[in-house]
């Protein structure tokens, strides 16, 4: 991506920033902006899905939390929200998983529907796309949607977005979390299939009615006329309250929270601690994923390591609120900003000092609470943690900046303005055409 485009996006976006534009579209006019019925097409993974399908290897804890927070804020603004997830199973197996609705809703007002899954090699993606499209059609027939939000550019979401734009004539907003055109370490993926999917996604980027992204880099991929909103994360009210209660009782804890996959660097973190433990400090590890068993074994008998595994939201809030340092040892990307760890915002909002590899340029007031690592090797992690603890660098925190920018009130207000901008832009253009 041209660095000039990224710089331009940075200039236009700060905090929960809105980027205005003129919008060209053929979408039908939504109803007056008061209550909008929204189809939230996502990768949501609720508690019942975890019990019914083998999703440990592709489970994303942070995405699930963020989807819940955003959907609840939209609902609190009097919008009617339905979450539709393709409930992806990435481990290939000749087994059919039927569609169902989540009985354990995160919000009683928000239904969650999962598509059926058939994880057969070379059929899995197509099946998920067709079934999510079928479910979208069924829910639209039951009660027409006014707006579609797609979470990232996976094939099922792309298929549904194109259908909503071309056949239903309703606006589509892209919630852009992971760069579709490079992998997690910022490298371009080659191959004819990858090229075809990239062309399809670029075409959709030019057609969506708005974009909510986690970094200026991702916003810079959008055409100039598409409205944009920078939303790095959402700070839940539970975390704000927990932080207030434990502000004066911080403990000598270093916390990692997240999915146990290779790119998150948990194995390197444990190796760093094993080689250079810090006297008087503990390393706490929460989360779950395909590497959990191996990581638990790796952490056994290592002094000072507390391996929690998967914890409840309340337990996680308590751990974040009590830790002096939280760490994100993510693999370094060749394309900074291609991804952004939602937990960085939560760490900062909890009043912890955040140690992380670089994931693109942040706002200055947020960076006050951050120490950056050049890479996530065990040696670098050990050296940085030793420096931050010895020099009391953990005293540099930015909870107010994080809560002011990404607290529920701020995000709710920005979302309201953004949705109004998107829907009014569609209405204005429609009137011009008429």
DRENDO-1510 file (C-alpha; in Angstrom, 1 decimal, always signed):
<recs>
REC; n; res; u; v; w
REC; 1; UNK; +0.0; +0.0; +0.0 .
REC; 2; UNK; +1.3; +3.4; -0.9 .
REC; 3; UNK; +2.7; +5.1; +2.3 .
REC; 4; UNK; +1.2; +8.4; +1.1 .
REC; 5; UNK; -2.3; +6.9; +1.2 .
REC; 6; UNK; -1.7; +5.6; +4.7 .
REC; 7; UNK; -0.5; +9.1; +5.9 .
REC; 8; UNK; -3.6; +10.7; +4.3 .
REC; 9; UNK; -5.8; +8.2; +6.2 .
REC; 10; UNK; -4.0; +9.0; +9.4 .
REC; 11; UNK; -4.6; +12.7; +9.0 .
REC; 12; UNK; -8.4; +12.1; +8.5 .
REC; 13; UNK; -8.9; +9.6; +11.4 .
REC; 14; UNK; -8.2; +10.1; +15.1 .
REC; 15; UNK; -9.8; +8.0; +17.9 .
REC; 16; UNK; -13.3; +7.0; +17.0 .
REC; 17; UNK; -12.8; +9.3; +14.1 .
REC; 18; UNK; -15.2; +9.8; +11.2 .
REC; 19; UNK; -14.1; +10.4; +7.7 .
REC; 20; UNK; -16.7; +12.2; +5.6 .
REC; 21; UNK; -17.3; +11.7; +1.9 .
REC; 22; UNK; -19.8; +11.8; -1.0 .
REC; 23; UNK; -21.3; +8.4; -1.7 .
REC; 24; UNK; -22.3; +7.1; -5.1 .
REC; 25; UNK; -24.7; +4.2; -4.8 .
REC; 26; UNK; -27.9; +2.7; -6.2 .
REC; 27; UNK; -29.2; +1.4; -2.9 .
REC; 28; UNK; -32.8; +2.0; -2.0 .
REC; 29; UNK; -33.7; +4.7; +0.6 .
REC; 30; UNK; -33.6; +3.4; +4.1 .
REC; 31; UNK; -36.5; +4.3; +6.4 .
REC; 32; UNK; -36.1; +7.5; +8.4 .
REC; 33; UNK; -33.1; +7.4; +10.7 .
REC; 34; UNK; -34.5; +6.4; +14.0 .
REC; 35; UNK; -34.6; +2.6; +14.1 .
REC; 36; UNK; -32.7; +0.6; +11.5 .
REC; 37; UNK; -33.0; -3.1; +11.2 .
REC; 38; UNK; -29.4; -4.5; +10.9 .
REC; 39; UNK; -28.1; -7.9; +9.7 .
REC; 40; UNK; -24.7; -8.3; +11.4 .
REC; 41; UNK; -22.9; -10.9; +9.3 .
REC; 42; UNK; -19.9; -12.1; +11.3 .
REC; 43; UNK; -17.7; -14.9; +12.5 .
REC; 44; UNK; -19.3; -14.8; +15.9 .
REC; 45; UNK; -18.6; -17.9; +18.1 .
REC; 46; UNK; -21.0; -18.1; +21.1 .
REC; 47; UNK; -20.9; -20.6; +24.0 .
REC; 48; UNK; -23.3; -23.1; +22.3 .
REC; 49; UNK; -21.2; -23.2; +19.1 .
REC; 50; UNK; -18.2; -24.1; +21.2 .
REC; 51; UNK; -20.1; -27.1; +22.6 .
REC; 52; UNK; -21.6; -28.3; +19.3 .
REC; 53; UNK; -18.7; -27.8; +16.8 .
REC; 54; UNK; -14.9; -28.3; +17.0 .
REC; 55; UNK; -13.9; -24.6; +16.6 .
REC; 56; UNK; -10.9; -24.5; +19.0 .
REC; 57; UNK; -8.4; -24.2; +16.2 .
REC; 58; UNK; -10.0; -21.2; +14.7 .
REC; 59; UNK; -11.6; -19.6; +17.7 .
REC; 60; UNK; -11.1; -15.9; +18.2 .
REC; 61; UNK; -11.9; -14.6; +21.7 .
REC; 62; UNK; -11.3; -11.0; +20.9 .
REC; 63; UNK; -13.5; -10.9; +17.8 .
REC; 64; UNK; -16.3; -12.5; +19.8 .
REC; 65; UNK; -16.1; -9.9; +22.6 .
REC; 66; UNK; -15.9; -7.0; +20.1 .
REC; 67; UNK; -18.9; -8.3; +18.1 .
REC; 68; UNK; -20.9; -8.6; +21.3 .
REC; 69; UNK; -20.0; -5.0; +22.4 .
REC; 70; UNK; -20.8; -3.4; +19.1 .
REC; 71; UNK; -24.1; -5.3; +18.6 .
REC; 72; UNK; -25.2; -4.3; +22.1 .
REC; 73; UNK; -24.3; -0.6; +21.5 .
REC; 74; UNK; -26.3; -0.6; +18.3 .
REC; 75; UNK; -29.2; -2.2; +20.1 .
REC; 76; UNK; -28.9; +0.3; +22.9 .
REC; 77; UNK; -29.3; +3.0; +20.2 .
REC; 78; UNK; -32.8; +1.6; +19.4 .
REC; 79; UNK; -31.6; -0.4; +16.4 .
REC; 80; UNK; -32.9; -3.9; +15.7 .
REC; 81; UNK; -29.9; -6.2; +15.3 .
REC; 82; UNK; -29.6; -9.8; +14.3 .
REC; 83; UNK; -26.2; -11.6; +14.3 .
REC; 84; UNK; -25.7; -14.2; +11.5 .
REC; 85; UNK; -22.6; -16.3; +11.7 .
REC; 86; UNK; -21.3; -19.1; +9.4 .
REC; 87; UNK; -20.0; -20.9; +12.5 .
REC; 88; UNK; -16.9; -22.0; +10.5 .
REC; 89; UNK; -15.3; -25.4; +11.2 .
REC; 90; UNK; -11.8; -25.4; +9.7 .
REC; 91; UNK; -10.8; -29.0; +10.5 .
REC; 92; UNK; -11.9; -31.0; +7.4 .
REC; 93; UNK; -14.2; -33.9; +8.3 .
REC; 94; UNK; -17.0; -35.8; +6.7 .
REC; 95; UNK; -19.6; -34.6; +9.1 .
REC; 96; UNK; -22.7; -32.3; +8.8 .
REC; 97; UNK; -23.4; -29.7; +11.4 .
REC; 98; UNK; -27.0; -28.4; +11.3 .
REC; 99; UNK; -27.9; -24.8; +11.5 .
REC; 100; UNK; -29.3; -23.5; +14.9 .
REC; 101; UNK; -29.9; -20.4; +16.9 .
REC; 102; UNK; -27.9; -19.5; +20.0 .
REC; 103; UNK; -29.9; -20.4; +23.1 .
REC; 104; UNK; -27.4; -18.5; +25.4 .
REC; 105; UNK; -27.7; -15.0; +24.0 .
REC; 106; UNK; -25.1; -12.4; +25.1 .
REC; 107; UNK; -28.0; -9.9; +24.9 .
REC; 108; UNK; -31.6; -11.0; +25.2 .
REC; 109; UNK; -32.7; -8.5; +22.6 .
REC; 110; UNK; -30.2; -9.8; +19.9 .
REC; 111; UNK; -30.8; -13.2; +18.3 .
REC; 112; UNK; -27.8; -15.1; +16.9 .
REC; 113; UNK; -28.2; -17.5; +14.0 .
REC; 114; UNK; -25.6; -20.0; +12.9 .
REC; 115; UNK; -25.5; -21.5; +9.4 .
REC; 116; UNK; -25.0; -25.2; +8.8 .
REC; 117; UNK; -21.5; -26.4; +8.2 .
REC; 118; UNK; -20.1; -29.2; +6.0 .
REC; 119; UNK; -16.3; -29.1; +6.5 .
REC; 120; UNK; -15.2; -31.2; +3.5 .
REC; 121; UNK; -12.0; -30.1; +1.7 .
REC; 122; UNK; -12.7; -27.8; -1.3 .
REC; 123; UNK; -16.4; -27.7; -0.4 .
REC; 124; UNK; -16.3; -26.0; +3.1 .
REC; 125; UNK; -16.0; -22.4; +1.9 .
REC; 126; UNK; -18.6; -22.7; -0.9 .
REC; 127; UNK; -21.1; -24.4; +1.5 .
REC; 128; UNK; -20.7; -21.7; +4.1 .
REC; 129; UNK; -21.2; -19.0; +1.5 .
REC; 130; UNK; -24.4; -20.6; +0.1 .
REC; 131; UNK; -25.8; -21.3; +3.6 .
REC; 132; UNK; -25.1; -17.8; +4.9 .
REC; 133; UNK; -26.7; -16.3; +1.8 .
REC; 134; UNK; -29.7; -18.6; +2.3 .
REC; 135; UNK; -30.1; -17.6; +5.9 .
REC; 136; UNK; -29.8; -13.9; +5.1 .
REC; 137; UNK; -32.6; -14.3; +2.5 .
REC; 138; UNK; -34.8; -16.2; +5.0 .
REC; 139; UNK; -34.3; -13.6; +7.7 .
REC; 140; UNK; -34.9; -10.7; +5.2 .
REC; 141; UNK; -38.2; -12.4; +4.1 .
REC; 142; UNK; -39.3; -12.7; +7.8 .
REC; 143; UNK; -38.6; -9.0; +8.5 .
REC; 144; UNK; -36.7; -6.9; +5.9 .
REC; 145; UNK; -33.3; -5.5; +6.8 .
REC; 146; UNK; -32.4; -1.8; +6.2 .
REC; 147; UNK; -28.6; -2.3; +6.5 .
REC; 148; UNK; -26.0; -5.0; +6.4 .
REC; 149; UNK; -22.7; -5.0; +8.4 .
REC; 150; UNK; -20.1; -7.5; +7.3 .
REC; 151; UNK; -17.3; -8.5; +9.7 .
REC; 152; UNK; -14.2; -8.8; +7.5 .
REC; 153; UNK; -13.9; -10.0; +3.9 .
REC; 154; UNK; -14.4; -13.8; +4.2 .
REC; 155; UNK; -16.1; -15.5; +1.3 .
REC; 156; UNK; -19.5; -15.9; +3.0 .
REC; 157; UNK; -19.6; -12.2; +4.0 .
REC; 158; UNK; -18.5; -11.1; +0.5 .
REC; 159; UNK; -21.2; -13.2; -1.1 .
REC; 160; UNK; -23.9; -11.8; +1.2 .
REC; 161; UNK; -22.7; -8.2; +0.8 .
REC; 162; UNK; -22.9; -8.4; -3.0 .
REC; 163; UNK; -26.4; -9.9; -2.8 .
REC; 164; UNK; -27.5; -7.1; -0.4 .
REC; 165; UNK; -26.2; -4.4; -2.7 .
REC; 166; UNK; -27.3; -5.8; -6.0 .
REC; 167; UNK; -30.5; -7.6; -5.2 .
REC; 168; UNK; -31.9; -6.1; -2.0 .
REC; 169; UNK; -30.7; -2.6; -2.7 .
REC; 170; UNK; -29.7; -1.9; +0.9 .
REC; 171; UNK; -26.4; -0.3; +2.1 .
REC; 172; UNK; -23.5; -2.4; +3.3 .
REC; 173; UNK; -20.9; -1.4; +5.9 .
REC; 174; UNK; -17.6; -3.2; +6.1 .
REC; 175; UNK; -16.2; -3.8; +9.6 .
REC; 176; UNK; -12.5; -4.3; +8.5 .
REC; 177; UNK; -10.3; -6.1; +11.1 .
REC; 178; UNK; -7.8; -8.1; +9.1 .
REC; 179; UNK; -6.1; -7.0; +5.8 .
REC; 180; UNK; -7.6; -9.2; +3.1 .
REC; 181; UNK; -4.7; -8.7; +0.7 .
REC; 182; UNK; -1.8; -9.9; +2.9 .
REC; 183; UNK; -1.4; -12.6; +5.6 .
REC; 184; UNK; -1.0; -12.0; +9.3 .
REC; 185; UNK; +2.7; -11.2; +8.9 .
REC; 186; UNK; +2.1; -8.8; +6.1 .
REC; 187; UNK; +3.1; -10.9; +3.1 .
REC; 188; UNK; +1.2; -11.1; -0.1 .
REC; 189; UNK; -0.2; -14.5; -0.9 .
REC; 190; UNK; +0.2; -15.7; -4.5 .
REC; 191; UNK; -1.8; -18.1; -6.6 .
REC; 192; UNK; -4.7; -17.8; -9.1 .
REC; 193; UNK; -7.4; -18.5; -6.4 .
REC; 194; UNK; -5.9; -15.8; -4.1 .
REC; 195; UNK; -5.8; -13.4; -7.0 .
REC; 196; UNK; -9.4; -14.1; -7.9 .
REC; 197; UNK; -10.6; -13.5; -4.3 .
REC; 198; UNK; -8.5; -10.3; -4.1 .
REC; 199; UNK; -10.1; -8.9; -7.2 .
REC; 200; UNK; -13.5; -9.8; -5.9 .
REC; 201; UNK; -12.8; -8.0; -2.6 .
REC; 202; UNK; -11.4; -4.9; -4.3 .
REC; 203; UNK; -14.6; -4.7; -6.3 .
REC; 204; UNK; -16.6; -4.8; -3.1 .
REC; 205; UNK; -14.5; -2.2; -1.4 .
REC; 206; UNK; -15.6; +0.3; -4.1 .
REC; 207; UNK; -19.2; -0.6; -3.7 .
REC; 208; UNK; -19.8; -0.6; +0.1 .
REC; 209; UNK; -21.6; +2.3; +1.7 .
REC; 210; UNK; -19.1; +2.8; +4.6 .
REC; 211; UNK; -16.1; +1.2; +6.4 .
REC; 212; UNK; -15.3; +0.8; +10.1 .
REC; 213; UNK; -11.6; -0.2; +10.4 .
REC; 214; UNK; -9.1; -0.8; +13.1 .
REC; 215; UNK; -6.2; +1.1; +11.5 .
REC; 216; UNK; -5.6; +4.0; +9.1 .
REC; 217; UNK; -3.8; +1.5; +6.8 .
REC; 218; UNK; -7.0; -0.5; +6.3 .
REC; 219; UNK; -9.0; +2.7; +5.8 .
REC; 220; UNK; -6.5; +3.8; +3.2 .
REC; 221; UNK; -7.6; +0.9; +1.0 .
REC; 222; UNK; -11.1; +2.4; +0.6 .
REC; 223; UNK; -12.0; +4.8; -2.2 .
REC; 224; UNK; -12.0; +8.4; -1.2 .
REC; 225; UNK; -15.8; +8.7; -1.5 .
REC; 226; UNK; -16.6; +5.9; +1.0 .
REC; 227; UNK; -17.3; +7.2; +4.5 .
REC; 228; UNK; -14.9; +5.8; +7.1 .
REC; 229; UNK; -14.6; +5.4; +10.8 .
REC; 230; UNK; -11.5; +4.4; +12.8 .
REC; 231; UNK; -12.5; +2.1; +15.6 .
REC; 232; UNK; -9.6; +0.2; +17.2 .
REC; 233; UNK; -11.6; -1.4; +19.9 .
REC; 234; UNK; -14.5; -1.0; +22.4 .
REC; 235; UNK; -14.0; -0.7; +26.2 .
REC; 236; UNK; -16.8; -2.4; +28.0 .
REC; 237; UNK; -18.4; -0.8; +31.1 .
REC; 238; UNK; -17.4; -3.9; +33.1 .
REC; 239; UNK; -13.8; -3.1; +32.5 .
REC; 240; UNK; -14.1; +0.5; +33.3 .
REC; 241; UNK; -15.8; -0.3; +36.7 .
REC; 242; UNK; -13.2; -3.0; +37.4 .
REC; 243; UNK; -10.4; -0.6; +36.7 .
REC; 244; UNK; -11.9; +2.0; +39.1 .
REC; 245; UNK; -12.2; -0.6; +41.9 .
REC; 246; UNK; -8.6; -1.9; +41.6 .
REC; 247; UNK; -6.8; +1.3; +40.6 .
REC; 248; UNK; -4.9; +1.4; +43.9 .
REC; 249; UNK; -4.2; -2.4; +44.3 .
REC; 250; UNK; -2.2; -3.2; +41.2 .
REC; 251; UNK; -0.1; -6.3; +41.6 .
REC; 252; UNK; +3.3; -7.4; +40.1 .
REC; 253; UNK; +1.6; -9.4; +37.4 .
REC; 254; UNK; +2.3; -9.6; +33.7 .
REC; 255; UNK; -0.7; -10.8; +31.8 .
REC; 256; UNK; -1.2; -12.3; +28.4 .
REC; 257; UNK; -4.8; -12.7; +27.1 .
REC; 258; UNK; -5.8; -14.0; +23.7 .
REC; 259; UNK; -6.1; -17.0; +21.4 .
REC; 260; UNK; -3.3; -19.6; +21.6 .
REC; 261; UNK; -2.0; -19.5; +18.0 .
REC; 262; UNK; +1.5; -19.2; +16.7 .
REC; 263; UNK; +1.3; -15.6; +15.5 .
REC; 264; UNK; +0.3; -14.4; +19.0 .
REC; 265; UNK; +3.7; -15.4; +20.3 .
REC; 266; UNK; +2.7; -17.1; +23.5 .
REC; 267; UNK; +5.3; -19.9; +23.2 .
REC; 268; UNK; +8.1; -17.2; +22.9 .
REC; 269; UNK; +6.7; -15.4; +25.9 .
REC; 270; UNK; +6.9; -18.6; +28.0 .
REC; 271; UNK; +10.4; -19.3; +26.7 .
REC; 272; UNK; +11.5; -15.8; +27.6 .
REC; 273; UNK; +10.1; -16.1; +31.2 .
REC; 274; UNK; +11.7; -19.6; +31.6 .
REC; 275; UNK; +15.1; -18.2; +30.6 .
REC; 276; UNK; +14.9; -14.9; +32.6 .
REC; 277; UNK; +12.2; -15.0; +35.3 .
REC; 278; UNK; +11.7; -11.7; +37.2 .
REC; 279; UNK; +11.9; -11.9; +41.0 .
REC; 280; UNK; +8.7; -10.8; +42.7 .
REC; 281; UNK; +6.6; -11.0; +39.6 .
REC; 282; UNK; +4.2; -13.5; +38.1 .
REC; 283; UNK; +3.3; -14.2; +34.5 .
REC; 284; UNK; -0.4; -15.0; +34.0 .
REC; 285; UNK; -1.6; -16.6; +30.7 .
REC; 286; UNK; -5.3; -16.8; +29.8 .
REC; 287; UNK; -7.0; -17.9; +26.6 .
REC; 288; UNK; -7.5; -20.9; +24.4 .
REC; 289; UNK; -6.6; -22.2; +21.0 .
REC; 290; UNK; -5.0; -25.0; +19.0 .
REC; 291; UNK; -1.7; -24.6; +20.9 .
REC; 292; UNK; -3.2; -24.6; +24.4 .
REC; 293; UNK; -2.2; -28.2; +25.3 .
REC; 294; UNK; +1.4; -27.7; +24.1 .
REC; 295; UNK; +1.7; -24.3; +25.9 .
REC; 296; UNK; +0.3; -25.7; +29.2 .
REC; 297; UNK; +2.9; -28.4; +29.1 .
REC; 298; UNK; +5.6; -25.9; +28.2 .
REC; 299; UNK; +4.6; -23.8; +31.2 .
REC; 300; UNK; +4.6; -26.7; +33.7 .
REC; 301; UNK; +7.2; -26.3; +36.5 .
REC; 302; UNK; +8.2; -22.9; +35.3 .
REC; 303; UNK; +8.4; -20.7; +38.5 .
REC; 304; UNK; +6.1; -17.7; +38.5 .
REC; 305; UNK; +3.9; -18.8; +35.6 .
REC; 306; UNK; +0.2; -19.1; +36.2 .
REC; 307; UNK; -1.5; -20.8; +33.3 .
REC; 308; UNK; -5.3; -20.1; +33.6 .
REC; 309; UNK; -6.5; -21.2; +30.2 .
REC; 310; UNK; -10.0; -20.1; +29.2 .
REC; 311; UNK; -11.5; -17.8; +31.8 .
REC; 312; UNK; -14.9; -16.1; +32.2 .
REC; 313; UNK; -15.3; -12.5; +31.2 .
REC; 314; UNK; -15.5; -11.5; +34.8 .
REC; 315; UNK; -12.3; -13.3; +35.7 .
REC; 316; UNK; -10.5; -11.7; +32.7 .
REC; 317; UNK; -11.6; -8.2; +33.8 .
REC; 318; UNK; -10.3; -8.9; +37.3 .
REC; 319; UNK; -6.9; -10.0; +35.9 .
REC; 320; UNK; -6.6; -7.1; +33.5 .
REC; 321; UNK; -7.6; -4.6; +36.2 .
REC; 322; UNK; -5.0; -6.0; +38.7 .
REC; 323; UNK; -2.0; -6.4; +36.4 .
REC; 324; UNK; +0.7; -3.8; +36.2 .
REC; 325; UNK; +1.8; -5.0; +32.8 .
REC; 326; UNK; -0.1; -6.6; +29.9 .
REC; 327; UNK; +1.8; -8.0; +26.9 .
REC; 328; UNK; +1.0; -8.6; +23.3 .
REC; 329; UNK; +4.0; -10.5; +21.8 .
REC; 330; UNK; +2.4; -10.7; +18.3 .
REC; 331; UNK; +4.5; -11.6; +15.3 .
REC; 332; UNK; +5.9; -8.5; +13.6 .
REC; 333; UNK; +4.2; -7.6; +10.3 .
REC; 334; UNK; +5.9; -6.4; +7.1 .
REC; 335; UNK; +2.8; -4.3; +6.6 .
REC; 336; UNK; +2.1; -2.4; +9.9 .
REC; 337; UNK; -1.6; -1.9; +10.5 .
REC; 338; UNK; -2.7; -5.0; +8.5 .
REC; 339; UNK; -4.1; -6.2; +11.8 .
REC; 340; UNK; -4.6; -4.6; +15.2 .
REC; 341; UNK; -5.0; -6.4; +18.5 .
REC; 342; UNK; -8.2; -5.3; +20.2 .
REC; 343; UNK; -6.7; -6.3; +23.5 .
REC; 344; UNK; -4.2; -3.4; +23.4 .
REC; 345; UNK; -7.1; -1.0; +23.9 .
REC; 346; UNK; -8.5; -3.1; +26.7 .
REC; 347; UNK; -5.0; -3.3; +28.4 .
REC; 348; UNK; -4.6; +0.4; +28.3 .
REC; 349; UNK; -8.2; +1.1; +29.5 .
REC; 350; UNK; -7.5; -1.3; +32.4 .
REC; 351; UNK; -4.7; +1.0; +33.6 .
REC; 352; UNK; -1.9; -1.5; +32.7 .
REC; 353; UNK; +1.3; -0.6; +30.9 .
REC; 354; UNK; +1.2; -2.4; +27.6 .
REC; 355; UNK; +4.2; -4.1; +26.1 .
REC; 356; UNK; +3.7; -4.9; +22.4 .
REC; 357; UNK; +5.2; -5.3; +19.0 .
REC; 358; UNK; +4.3; -2.5; +16.6 .
REC; 359; UNK; +0.9; -2.8; +14.9 .
REC; 360; UNK; +0.9; +0.6; +13.2 .
REC; 361; UNK; +1.1; +4.1; +14.5 .
REC; 362; UNK; -1.3; +4.9; +17.4 .
REC; 363; UNK; -2.5; +8.2; +18.8 .
REC; 364; UNK; +0.1; +9.9; +20.9 .
REC; 365; UNK; -1.9; +9.9; +24.2 .
REC; 366; UNK; -2.3; +6.1; +23.9 .
REC; 367; UNK; +1.3; +5.5; +23.2 .
REC; 368; UNK; +2.1; +7.1; +26.5 .
REC; 369; UNK; +1.1; +3.8; +28.1 .
REC; 370; UNK; +3.0; +1.6; +25.6 .
REC; 371; UNK; +6.5; +0.1; +25.4 .
REC; 372; UNK; +7.3; -1.3; +21.9 .
REC; 373; UNK; +9.4; -4.4; +21.1 .
REC; 374; UNK; +11.3; -4.6; +17.8 .
REC; 375; UNK; +10.4; -8.3; +17.5 .
REC; 376; UNK; +8.8; -11.1; +19.5 .
REC; 377; UNK; +11.9; -13.3; +20.0 .
REC; 378; UNK; +12.3; -14.7; +23.5 .
REC; 379; UNK; +15.5; -12.7; +23.9 .
REC; 380; UNK; +13.7; -9.4; +23.1 .
REC; 381; UNK; +10.7; -10.2; +25.2 .
REC; 382; UNK; +12.9; -11.0; +28.2 .
REC; 383; UNK; +15.1; -7.9; +27.8 .
REC; 384; UNK; +12.1; -5.5; +27.5 .
REC; 385; UNK; +10.2; -7.0; +30.5 .
REC; 386; UNK; +13.4; -6.8; +32.6 .
REC; 387; UNK; +13.8; -3.1; +31.6 .
REC; 388; UNK; +10.2; -2.1; +32.2 .
REC; 389; UNK; +10.1; -3.7; +35.6 .
REC; 390; UNK; +13.5; -2.5; +36.7 .
REC; 391; UNK; +13.0; +1.1; +35.6 .
REC; 392; UNK; +9.4; +1.2; +36.7 .
REC; 393; UNK; +8.3; +1.9; +33.2 .
REC; 394; UNK; +5.0; +0.2; +34.1 .
REC; 395; UNK; +4.0; +3.4; +35.8 .
REC; 396; UNK; +3.4; +5.0; +32.4 .
REC; 397; UNK; -0.3; +4.3; +31.8 .
REC; 398; UNK; -3.1; +5.7; +29.7 .
REC; 399; UNK; -6.5; +4.5; +31.0 .
REC; 400; UNK; -8.2; +7.9; +30.6 .
REC; 401; UNK; -7.1; +8.3; +27.0 .
REC; 402; UNK; -8.3; +4.8; +26.1 .
REC; 403; UNK; -11.6; +5.1; +27.9 .
REC; 404; UNK; -12.3; +8.5; +26.5 .
REC; 405; UNK; -11.6; +7.4; +23.0 .
REC; 406; UNK; -13.1; +3.9; +23.0 .
REC; 407; UNK; -15.4; +3.7; +26.0 .
REC; 408; UNK; -19.0; +2.6; +25.3 .
REC; 409; UNK; -20.4; +6.1; +25.4 .
REC; 410; UNK; -17.8; +7.5; +22.9 .
REC; 411; UNK; -18.2; +4.5; +20.6 .
REC; 412; UNK; -22.0; +4.6; +20.8 .
REC; 413; UNK; -22.1; +8.3; +19.9 .
REC; 414; UNK; -19.6; +7.8; +17.0 .
REC; 415; UNK; -21.5; +4.8; +15.7 .
REC; 416; UNK; -24.8; +6.8; +15.7 .
REC; 417; UNK; -23.2; +9.7; +13.8 .
REC; 418; UNK; -21.6; +7.2; +11.3 .
REC; 419; UNK; -24.8; +5.3; +10.6 .
REC; 420; UNK; -26.7; +8.5; +10.1 .
REC; 421; UNK; -24.0; +9.7; +7.7 .
REC; 422; UNK; -24.1; +6.4; +5.7 .
REC; 423; UNK; -27.9; +6.2; +5.5 .
REC; 424; UNK; -28.3; +9.9; +4.7 .
REC; 425; UNK; -25.7; +9.7; +2.0 .
REC; 426; UNK; -27.6; +6.8; +0.4 .
REC; 427; UNK; -30.9; +8.8; +0.6 .
REC; 428; UNK; -29.3; +12.0; -0.8 .
REC; 429; UNK; -27.8; +10.1; -3.8 .
REC; 430; UNK; -31.1; +8.3; -4.4 .
REC; 431; UNK; -32.9; +11.6; -4.6 .
REC; 432; UNK; -30.3; +13.0; -7.0 .
REC; 433; UNK; -30.8; +10.1; -9.3 .
REC; 434; UNK; -34.6; +10.5; -9.1 .
</recs>
